[in-house]
Amino acid sequence: MNIEMIRAAAERLAGHARRTPILTSPFLDVIAGRRVFVKAECLQHTGSFKFRGGWSAVSALPAQALQKGVIAFSSGNHAQGVALAARSHGAPAVIIMPADAPAVKIANTRALGAEVVLYDRTTEDRDAIGDRLAAARGLTLIKPYDEPQVIAGQGSCGLEIAAQMTALGVTSADVMVCCGGGGLTSGIALALAADAPGLRARPVEPEGFDDATRSLASGRIERNARLSGSLCDAIVTPQPGNLTFPIMQQHCGPGVVVSDDQALQAMALAFDRLKIVLEPGGAVALAAALFHPEASEGDAVIAVATGGNVDPAVFLKALA
């Protein structure tokens, strides 16, 4: 996994992925006590950064593999990214999703033409299901984070951040990144190390599901004790990836942990002050920037708003 793969993925994404904006608000600056810059990946196709990795992986497949189709497992955002990329390339897609995933994500994935297979994330092994279906149908498995082409696609977001912040004159800052398995965090970290070494990626996770934070602190991969029970479903994973963790070890600062309530507050502030819609898992980076000022240094902080695929009831809870 290297910067050349990220640059190649960015070339394949050109004209297909959106170059998402950097948003600011003086009101958020006051809360954080420093300048806050928000990379609005919630405005990406399918409502999250996951389209980048999905397109990168699908577009790198040979014709024969595309004809047979792809399979992915996801709570919803990777699912939609892969489904749209597969449809655009004329490839069948099978998506394995937890039965408790937000209904809007399941519906959207089906609407994009994918076959959805539901499983119980507390009693069933999604990897085993994926392996079985892939073998039976000759499908290519596209993992949500521990896959080089997926990491490369997510890294294109980091290349954009580096260029955008350079243009804004910000050369030193922490970049808070919503972190599940670490695909986006590691991709951004690699891109920043190459193009903006003064910007440092920081994984942000919800309380009780802080496997990356604990892993970085201990120096070895740590697992979460449970796999459900957070509003931040999009970033609840068993542990960091075998590919992503070494990259985070080399290039990331310490992790930051936020509460579900802080994620909901960040969602409300993002809607009120930036006019964007975030899901809880897509808001934890902004929550870290706003409510954990002690976690970062300098007069600026960057938060990646990773996704906006939220059920209406959860969004109303945040606004209330």
C-alpha positions in Angstrom: 0.0 0.0 0.0 1.6 3.3 -1.1 1.0 6.8 -2.3 1.3 5.7 -6.0 -1.7 3.5 -5.5 -3.6 6.5 -4.1 -2.7 8.7 -6.9 -3.7 6.1 -9.5 -7.1 5.6 -7.7 -7.6 9.4 -7.7 -7.0 9.4 -11.5 -9.7 6.7 -12.0 -12.0 8.6 -9.7 -11.6 11.9 -11.6 -14.8 12.9 -13.2 -16.7 10.3 -11.2 -16.3 11.3 -7.5 -17.2 14.8 -6.3 -14.4 17.0 -5.0 -16.2 17.8 -1.8 -15.9 21.3 -0.2 -14.2 22.5 2.9 -16.8 24.3 5.1 -16.4 26.8 7.9 -18.4 28.7 10.5 -17.4 31.4 12.9 -19.9 29.9 15.4 -18.1 26.5 15.3 -14.7 28.3 15.8 -16.0 29.9 19.0 -17.1 26.5 20.4 -13.8 24.8 19.5 -11.6 27.7 20.5 -9.7 27.5 17.2 -10.5 27.6 13.5 -12.6 24.6 12.4 -12.5 23.3 8.8 -15.0 20.6 7.8 -14.4 18.4 4.8 -18.0 17.6 3.7 -17.8 14.0 2.5 -21.5 13.7 3.3 -22.0 15.5 0.0 -20.2 12.7 -1.9 -22.2 10.3 -4.2 -24.3 7.9 -2.1 -23.9 10.3 0.9 -20.5 9.2 2.1 -16.8 8.9 1.3 -17.3 5.2 0.7 -18.1 5.8 -2.9 -14.4 6.6 -3.4 -13.2 3.2 -2.2 -16.0 1.3 -4.0 -15.2 3.0 -7.3 -11.5 2.5 -6.9 -11.9 -1.2 -6.2 -14.5 -2.0 -8.9 -12.7 0.1 -11.6 -9.5 -1.9 -10.9 -11.1 -5.3 -11.7 -10.5 -7.1 -15.0 -13.4 -7.6 -17.4 -14.0 -11.3 -16.5 -14.3 -10.4 -12.7 -16.7 -7.6 -13.5 -18.9 -9.9 -15.5 -19.3 -12.4 -12.6 -19.9 -9.6 -10.1 -18.8 -8.3 -6.7 -19.8 -9.0 -3.1 -19.3 -6.7 -0.1 -20.4 -6.5 3.5 -21.4 -3.3 5.1 -23.8 -1.6 7.5 -24.8 0.6 4.6 -22.3 3.2 3.3 -19.7 0.8 1.8 -22.7 -1.1 0.5 -24.1 1.9 -1.4 -20.7 2.9 -2.7 -20.0 -0.6 -4.1 -23.5 -0.9 -5.4 -23.4 2.3 -7.4 -19.9 1.6 -8.7 -20.9 -1.9 -9.7 -24.0 -0.7 -11.5 -22.0 2.0 -13.3 -19.6 -0.7 -14.5 -22.4 -3.1 -15.5 -21.4 -5.6 -12.8 -23.8 -7.6 -10.5 -23.5 -6.8 -6.8 -24.4 -8.8 -3.7 -24.3 -6.8 -0.4 -24.3 -8.5 3.1 -25.8 -6.1 5.6 -26.6 -6.4 9.3 -30.3 -6.8 9.9 -30.1 -3.8 12.4 -28.6 -1.4 9.8 -30.6 1.8 9.3 -33.6 1.1 7.1 -32.7 4.0 4.8 -29.3 2.3 4.0 -30.9 -1.1 3.3 -33.5 0.5 1.0 -30.9 2.7 -0.8 -28.6 -0.3 -1.4 -31.5 -2.2 -3.0 -32.5 0.8 -5.0 -29.0 0.9 -6.5 -29.6 -2.6 -8.0 -27.8 -4.7 -5.4 -29.0 -8.0 -4.0 -29.1 -7.5 -0.2 -28.4 -10.4 2.2 -29.2 -9.6 5.8 -27.4 -11.2 8.9 -27.4 -10.9 12.7 -24.2 -9.2 13.6 -24.2 -10.5 17.2 -24.6 -14.2 16.3 -23.4 -14.6 12.7 -20.0 -14.1 11.0 -20.2 -11.8 8.0 -16.8 -12.8 6.8 -17.9 -16.5 6.7 -21.1 -15.6 4.9 -19.1 -13.5 2.4 -16.6 -16.3 1.7 -19.3 -18.8 1.2 -21.3 -16.7 -1.3 -18.2 -15.5 -3.1 -17.0 -19.1 -3.6 -20.4 -20.4 -4.7 -21.0 -17.6 -7.3 -17.5 -16.7 -8.4 -17.9 -13.2 -6.9 -15.0 -10.8 -6.1 -15.1 -9.8 -2.4 -14.5 -6.1 -1.9 -13.8 -5.6 1.8 -14.9 -2.4 3.5 -11.5 -1.3 4.8 -8.8 -4.0 4.7 -8.4 -4.0 1.0 -5.6 -2.1 -0.8 -7.8 -0.6 -3.6 -10.4 0.5 -1.1 -7.8 2.2 1.0 -6.3 3.8 -2.1 -9.7 5.2 -3.1 -10.3 6.6 0.4 -6.9 8.2 0.2 -8.1 10.4 -2.6 -10.0 12.3 0.1 -6.6 13.0 1.8 -5.1 14.3 -1.4 -8.0 16.8 -1.7 -7.6 17.8 1.9 -3.9 18.4 1.4 -4.5 20.6 -1.7 -7.4 22.5 -0.2 -5.7 23.3 3.1 -2.5 24.4 1.3 -4.7 26.8 -0.8 -6.2 28.1 2.5 -2.7 28.6 4.0 -3.2 26.0 6.7 0.0 23.9 6.8 -0.1 22.5 10.4 -3.2 20.9 12.0 -4.8 17.7 13.2 -7.2 16.1 10.9 -10.0 14.3 12.8 -11.3 11.3 10.9 -14.3 9.1 11.8 -12.8 5.7 12.2 -14.2 2.2 12.0 -11.8 -0.4 10.5 -9.4 2.4 9.5 -9.7 2.4 5.7 -10.4 6.2 5.4 -8.0 7.0 8.3 -5.1 5.1 6.9 -5.7 6.3 3.3 -5.9 10.0 4.5 -2.8 9.4 6.7 -0.8 8.1 3.7 -1.9 11.0 1.5 -1.1 13.6 4.1 2.3 12.2 4.8 3.1 12.6 1.1 1.5 15.9 0.3 0.9 17.8 3.6 3.3 16.4 6.3 2.2 19.2 8.7 -1.3 17.8 8.8 -1.7 14.7 11.1 -4.6 12.2 10.8 -6.3 11.3 14.1 -8.8 8.4 14.4 -12.1 9.3 16.2 -14.4 6.6 17.6 -17.5 6.3 19.8 -17.3 5.3 23.4 -17.3 1.5 23.9 -16.1 0.9 20.3 -12.6 2.5 20.5 -10.6 -0.4 19.2 -8.3 1.8 17.0 -7.6 4.2 19.9 -6.7 1.3 22.3 -4.7 -0.4 19.6 -2.6 2.7 18.9 -2.0 3.1 22.7 -1.0 -0.6 23.3 0.9 -1.1 20.0 -1.1 -4.2 19.0 -4.5 -4.8 17.5 -7.3 -4.7 20.2 -10.8 -6.0 19.7 -14.1 -4.5 20.9 -15.9 -6.4 23.5 -19.3 -6.0 21.7 -20.3 -5.3 18.1 -23.6 -3.4 18.6 -25.2 -0.8 20.9 -23.9 2.5 19.5 -25.8 5.1 17.4 -22.7 5.3 15.4 -23.4 2.1 13.5 -21.4 3.1 10.4 -18.1 2.9 12.4 -18.7 -0.1 14.7 -16.2 -2.7 13.6 -14.6 -5.7 15.5 -11.1 -4.3 15.4 -8.7 -2.3 13.1 -7.7 -4.0 9.9 -4.5 -6.0 9.5 -3.5 -3.6 6.6 -4.9 -0.4 8.1 -3.4 -0.7 11.6 0.3 -0.6 10.6 -0.4 2.5 8.5 -2.1 4.2 11.3 0.7 3.2 13.7 3.2 4.9 11.4 1.3 8.0 10.3 -1.5 8.8 12.8 -1.6 10.6 16.1 -3.5 9.2 19.2 -7.1 8.3 18.9 -10.0 10.4 20.3 -13.1 9.0 21.8 -16.5 10.8 21.9 -19.9 9.9 23.3 -23.1 9.3 21.3 -24.5 12.4 22.8 -21.6 14.5 21.6 -22.1 13.0 18.1 -25.8 14.0 18.2 -24.8 17.5 19.3 -22.3 17.7 16.4 -25.0 16.6 14.0 -27.3 19.4 15.2 -24.5 22.0 14.9 -23.5 20.8 11.4 -27.1 21.2 10.3 -27.6 24.6 12.0 -24.3 26.2 11.1 -23.1 24.4 8.0 -26.4 23.3 6.5 -25.3 19.7 6.0 -26.9 16.5 7.2 -24.7 14.0 9.1 -25.3 10.6 10.6 -23.9 9.8 14.1 -20.9 7.8 12.8 -20.2 10.6 10.3 -20.2 13.3 13.0 -17.8 11.9 15.6 -14.8 13.7 14.0 -16.6 17.1 14.2 -17.6 16.2 17.8 -13.9 15.6 18.6 -13.0 19.0 17.0 -15.7 20.9 18.9 -15.9 19.2 22.3 -12.4 17.8 22.9 -10.2 20.9 22.4 -7.5 19.4 24.6 -7.0 16.6 22.1 -5.4 18.8 19.4 -2.8 21.5 19.2 -2.5 24.7 17.1 -4.9 27.3 16.0 -6.8 25.1 13.5 -8.4 21.7 13.4 -9.9 19.8 10.4 -12.8 17.4 10.7 -13.9 15.0 8.0 -17.7 14.8 8.0 -17.8 11.3 6.5 -21.5 10.4 5.9 -25.0 11.7 6.0 -27.2 8.6 5.6 -29.3 9.0 8.7 -32.7 7.6 9.5 -35.2 10.5 10.0 -36.0 9.4 13.6 -32.3 9.6 14.6 -31.9 13.0 12.9 -34.9 14.3 14.7 -33.4 13.1 18.0 -30.2 15.0 17.2 -32.2 18.2 16.4 -34.2 17.9 19.6 
